[in-house]
Amino acid sequence: MLMDAWKRTFELFAELEIPLLDYYLTGENCPAMYNDILGPSEDPRNTDPYNISQENGGVIPDEWVFFFFFF
């Protein structure tokens, strides 16, 4: 069902002659962004690159963030 929606979306783009750009999820020069934070951090000691922990202003308990990064 979801694929049908995407198919119709791209058919609409074609009908309106909207040019499409290549979209790369991985590779060189492909940064990841979450909540307007560019990352992940190149520092391997950074256990919260997107500032989701309570300590960094987020809402996720600090021990959960640490647990998921090192599980």
Secondary structure as a PSIPRED ss2 file (coil, helix, strand):
# PSIPRED VFORMAT (PSIPRED V4.0)

   1 M C   1.000  0.000  0.000
   2 L H   0.000  1.000  0.000
   3 M H   0.000  1.000  0.000
   4 D H   0.000  1.000  0.000
   5 A H   0.000  1.000  0.000
   6 W H   0.000  1.000  0.000
   7 K H   0.000  1.000  0.000
   8 R H   0.000  1.000  0.000
   9 T H   0.000  1.000  0.000
  10 F H   0.000  1.000  0.000
  11 E H   0.000  1.000  0.000
  12 L H   0.000  1.000  0.000
  13 F H   0.000  1.000  0.000
  14 A H   0.000  1.000  0.000
  15 E H   0.000  1.000  0.000
  16 L C   1.000  0.000  0.000
  17 E C   1.000  0.000  0.000
  18 I C   1.000  0.000  0.000
  19 P C   1.000  0.000  0.000
  20 L C   1.000  0.000  0.000
  21 L C   1.000  0.000  0.000
  22 D C   1.000  0.000  0.000
  23 Y C   1.000  0.000  0.000
  24 Y C   1.000  0.000  0.000
  25 L C   1.000  0.000  0.000
  26 T C   1.000  0.000  0.000
  27 G C   1.000  0.000  0.000
  28 E C   1.000  0.000  0.000
  29 N C   1.000  0.000  0.000
  30 C C   1.000  0.000  0.000
  31 P C   1.000  0.000  0.000
  32 A E   0.000  0.000  1.000
  33 M E   0.000  0.000  1.000
  34 Y E   0.000  0.000  1.000
  35 N C   1.000  0.000  0.000
  36 D C   1.000  0.000  0.000
  37 I E   0.000  0.000  1.000
  38 L E   0.000  0.000  1.000
  39 G E   0.000  0.000  1.000
  40 P C   1.000  0.000  0.000
  41 S C   1.000  0.000  0.000
  42 E C   1.000  0.000  0.000
  43 D C   1.000  0.000  0.000
  44 P C   1.000  0.000  0.000
  45 R C   1.000  0.000  0.000
  46 N C   1.000  0.000  0.000
  47 T C   1.000  0.000  0.000
  48 D C   1.000  0.000  0.000
  49 P C   1.000  0.000  0.000
  50 Y C   1.000  0.000  0.000
  51 N C   1.000  0.000  0.000
  52 I C   1.000  0.000  0.000
  53 S E   0.000  0.000  1.000
  54 Q H   0.000  1.000  0.000
  55 E H   0.000  1.000  0.000
  56 N H   0.000  1.000  0.000
  57 G C   1.000  0.000  0.000
  58 G C   1.000  0.000  0.000
  59 V C   1.000  0.000  0.000
  60 I E   0.000  0.000  1.000
  61 P C   1.000  0.000  0.000
  62 D H   0.000  1.000  0.000
  63 E H   0.000  1.000  0.000
  64 W H   0.000  1.000  0.000
  65 V H   0.000  1.000  0.000
  66 F H   0.000  1.000  0.000
  67 F H   0.000  1.000  0.000
  68 F H   0.000  1.000  0.000
  69 F H   0.000  1.000  0.000
  70 F H   0.000  1.000  0.000
  71 F C   1.000  0.000  0.000
